[in-house]
Every structure is written in structure tokens, then in C-alpha cells.
């Protein structure tokens, strides 16, 4: 499958394809969401034209920069009403400027959402339902990269990595599932990474979080198949996004470290990759295409190094792959 003129996307298979009491009752988050959905849909029906379908709605996390920001613009251009969420709404400036430049300002609305805060997650989902009455697409994009060699990364940073990249993604997904089940339709796109296919030295926390996202998404796809909910993994290689600069800044360095020379090699490689990586719009365009597919595959890998890595890991003995990675860091 081709995206644009020069981007090859690999769709492939690996293996087989707390409640609070309200008026004396215990109302779960799912029950509250269902009530909001029913009420909002009734309002939309009353206010809409007979027989007229409302535009589709997308909820996207992590839209202040990178893939999330570009995906918000891309889906808005396709006619979606987009709820663009981010942890700090003071950082919405670049997205708002791009929306104005492309003429989609009226289709993008903003909401504060910290994926590590369950109350923030539920409030954001409730806001979408109250405003639009539906959620057709969820793009779980929020994330960051912790770097450093395993021994030198604190357990606090390990937990911080998992809280955002894994548990945050799960929390948002769980909040949206009752909505999509009630609609009997929906699409969930989870942003994984080439690091979810192979672990690289110096980025173990990030790789671990993305490997976990891969397994979670496989299970989710099985569980949602009978409810009309499509579940997809997008696995970008290196792209020019702020995660590289943030990731390099997150790498733990110690001049007396036993890993100093290896870490220096990782930093050189990462810096080179960030400077030569392709345009991240390719990823947003792919997500736009997936949103139009009736039956998307589970995995879509694209970007620098993805094709080589998939083939190498499938065909080469581990020792050969290990040697190639080590050589690349010399």
C-alpha cells in the first residue's frame, strides 16, 4: 500500500493475526459515560436535520506537537470534528496556527487531558460526548521517551515511562470503549513504534513501553472484533518529531559510567537519525487513510529502518541481528 508518492507502508502479521455513590446508587465510569452518550445523542438527533448524518468525531491525545498535531489537521481536512487534547493547553498555539492556515479552525476544538490522571481522562471523554454525542475515532498518540542504560535509569523514571506510554493509553481506551460499543462502531489507532518491534540499547524503558502497547493492542483487537470496533497499530520508524529532542534530553549520563562509550555511540546515532529523519506528515497521512478503511489490518509499519528491521528480525538468526545493531552503533 502506498501513502503519497514515495512512502511505502508495510501492513503485516506477526503470528495470528473506583465507583462513587450517587443518590444512593453506585455509578461506574462506564455507566456515567453511557448515560451521557444517550443524552447527547438525543440532543444531536433533535437538533439535526432529518436523515442527515453528523460529521464523524475524532479524539486525539498528545496534539501539541508531532504526529498528534499533524493528525488533528489531517482528519479535520477530511471532514472530522476533532477534539485535540493535550496536557497543557497553553501549548496549543502551533496547532491553532496551522488550523487557521489550512482553513479548519472551526473543526478543531481543544480539551485538557493528562493521560496519567483518571479524572482528567473521564472529563475529556465526557466533554466530547456533551459537545458531539459520539466518538468515531480515537488516536492514542501521547507519549515520550526515557533513555539511558538499564542499570542507570531510576525506577521512578521507569514508572513514569510506563504511566504515560502504557497505562495512560489503556486509561483513555477504557474510557472510550463504552461509547464505541454503544455505537456499535469505532476505530482505535494506537501509536506504537519500531521500538515496539525490537529493543535497542539505551532506550530500554521506551522499548518496554511500546512492546507492551503491541501486546495490549493485539488483545484489544480480539476483544472488540464482535462489536464493530476496528483496532490498529501504527509503527513509525525515525521521524522528525520533538520526541527525538525530548528523548535525547531524557537520556541519563554519568561521566564515570561503565556504559559511557556505548551511551556516546547511542547519542551519536540518535542525533544523526533525528537530523536525517523524514517528514512526520507521512504518519498523519497514513492515519487518515486508515480512518477511511472498512477493514484495516492490525499493523502498519512505515518510515526509516522499518522495512529492513521487519525483514531482518523475521529472517535472520538473533546473533546476526545483534551483530548488525552493534555495528551500527560503532
N, C-alpha and C positions, 0 to 999 in steps of 0.2 A: 504494500500500500504506500502511495506517495503522498506527502504533505508538501504543497508548494512545488517548486521545480527541482530542488536539489536535496531534499531531506528524505532519507529512507527510514521508515518506521517498521520495526520488527514486531509483529504480533505472533506470539509463540506460546507453546505449552511447556510446563515443567511437570512431569508426571501426569496424572489425570486432572486432564483439565478439571436519701433516707426520708421516708414519708412524713408529712406534717399533718396533724389533725385539723380538719376544717369543719365547723358546725357539727362536731361530734363524730365525723367520719374521717377515715384515713384516706387521703387523696394522694396517689403517687404522681410522680412527674409525668408518666405516660398518660394517666387518666386526665390530668390537667391539660396536657397537650391535645388529647382527643377532644375535650370539651371546647378548647379554643379553636381547633380545626373546624368542628361542626358549626360553631357560631360564626366564624369568619367566612366559611363557605356559603352560609345562608345569606350573609350580608353582601358577598360578592354576587351571588345569584340575583338578589333583589335589585342591586344597583346596575347590573349588566344588561345588555341588550338581549332579547330572546334569541336563543340559538347561537349566540356569539361566544366563542371560546376566548377566555382571557389569555394574555401572553404568558409564556412559561416563566417560572421564577427560579433563580439560582442563588444559593447561599455559598459564599466562598470565604474561607478563612485565610488570614495572612495576606491581605491585599495592599499593604503599604508599599510593597516593592516586589520585584522579581516576577516569578510565574503567576502569583496570585493577582497582582496588579494587571498584568497583561491579559490574563484570562478574564478578568472582570470586563475589560474593554472589549475583548473579542466576543464574549457572549452577549454583551449589550448591543453590539453591532449586528448580531444575529437575531435581535428582537427580544432577548430576555430582559426581564426586570431583575436587576442584580442587587442583592444585599451584600455589600462589600464590608467585611468585618476585619477588625484589627485590634490589637491590644491597646494601642494608644491612638485615639482619633486625631490628635494634633499632627500625626504623620500622614494624613490623607491628602496633603497638598499636591503631590505629584500625580496621584491618580485623578484627582479633581481637575487638574490642568489638562491631562491627557483626554479625559472625558469631554471637556469643553472643546478641545481641538478637533475631536472626532465626531462631535455633534450628538453625544449620547448622555449628556448630563442628566436629562430627565429620567433616564432608565436606570441610573445608579443611585442607590441610597446607602447610607453608612450606619454601622452599628458597632458599638464597642463589644469586643469579645476576647476574653482571655481564656484560652482553651484549658488552662490548668485550674480554672475556678468554675466549679459546677453551677453556681448560681448565675455567673456571667453567661455560661453556655445556655442555660434554660431561658434566661431573659432574652437573649438574642433570637433563639428559635421562636419564642412567644411573640417577639416583635415582628418577625417575618409573617407569622400567621395572622396577627391582628391587622397587618397592613395589606397583605396579599391573599391570604386564605389558602395558600398552597406552597409546597416546596417541590420542585420538579428535579432539580439538580443540586447535589452537594459536592463541592470540591474541597477536600481536606488537604490544604496546602501549607498551613502554618508549621514552621519547624526551623531548626537551626542546627549547627554542627559544633560539637565539642571535639577538640583534637588533643593529641598527646599520647604518649605510650602508656599502656595499661597500668603499669605499676605507679606511674606518676600522676594519674588522674584521680582526684579525690572522690570518695563515694558520694559526696554532696553533688559534684558535677555529673557523676553517672546518673544519679536520681533526677537531676534537673533535665538531663537529656531525655530520659525516658518519660518524664512527666509531660513534656511538650510534644515530642515526636510520636509517642505511642499512646500514653494514657489520655492525652488531650484529644487526639484523633478519635479514640474509642468513645470518649465522652460526648463529642459532637455527634458522632454517628448514632449512638444510642438515643440521643435526644431527638434526632430526625426520623428514626425508624418508625415510630408510631404514626407519624404524619404520612409517610410514603406507603405504609401498609394500609392505612385508611383510604388512601387514594387508589390503591392497587396499581401503582406505577411509581417510577422514580429512577434516578441514576446517581450512583455514588462513585466519584473518582478519587482515589487515594494516591497522592503523590509519594511515590517511593523514590528509588534512586538506583543507579548502577551499583552503589554501595550496599544495596539490598540483595545483590546477586553474588558479590564477592567482597570479602573483608580485606581492607588494605592497612598496612602498618601506619600507625599514627592517627588513625581515625576509628578505633575500635568502638567507642561509645556511639558514634553516628551509625556505623555499620550495624551494630547490635540493634539499634532502634529501627532501622529500615528492614533488617531481616524479620523482626517481629511484626512490622506492618505487613510484610508479604504473607506471613502465616495467618495473621488476623484476617486479611482480605480474602484469602482462599476460603477460610471457614465461613466468612460472611456471605460470600457468593453462593456457597452451597445452601446456607440457611435462607437466603432471600429469593432463591430461584422460583419458588412456587407463589411468590407474592407480586410478581411483575416488576421487581426491583433489580436493575442491572448494576453490577459491581465490577469496577475496572481498576487495574493498577497501571499507572504511567511511571516509567522508569527512566528518567533522563540521565544522560552522561554529564560531562562537564559543560556548563553553560555560563555565560557572563551574567551572573546574578550576585547580589550582595552577600549571599551565603558564603561565597569564597572569601571575601574580605573579613566577614564576621568570623568565619571558621579559622582563618589564619590568626586572627586576633585572639581566638579562644584556645589556641594551642599552648600547652603548658611547657615552659622552657626553664631549664636549670643548667647553668654553665658547668656545674660539676657532675652532670648526669652521665651515667654509664651509657645512655642512649643518644648522647649529644650528636655524634656524627650521623647516626641514622635519622635523627629528627631533622638535622640540617638538610639531608637529602630529601626528606618528605616535604620540607618547606620550599626547597628549590623547585621540586616537581609541581607542588600546588600553585606556586606563584606563576610558573610557566603555563600551567593549564588555565589559570584564570585570565591570563593575558591573551591566549590564543583560542579560547572557547568560542563557540558560535552564538548566534543571536537567540536569546530565550523566547522570542516570539514563536519560534518553531514549536515549542511545547504548548503554548496557548492555542496555536492553530490546530494542533492535534486534538486538544481537549474539545475545541469547537467542533471538530469532525466527529469525535466520539459522541458528543451530545446529539448528533443527528442520526446516529446508527440505531437501528432497531435491535440488533443482536451483536453487540461488541464482544470481542474476545476478552479473556481475563487480563492478559499482559500486553503492553505496548512499550517497547524499549526504543529509544532514539538518542541521537547525539554522539558526541565524540567518544570513541572507545567502546560503545555498547555492543556493536556488531562483533568486533574482534573478541571481546570478553565472553559473549554468549557462546560463540563457536569454540573458543579455546577451552572454556570450562566444560563444555559438552563432550569434546573430543580428546583433549589432551590428558595424560596422566597428571595427577596433582603435582608431582615433583617437577614436571616440566613447567607447569603454570607458575609454581613457586619461584622457579629459576628466572622466568621471564619478568615477573614483578620485581624481584630483587635486582635484576639487571637494569630495569627501567629507573630504579632509584639510585643508581651509581653516579 
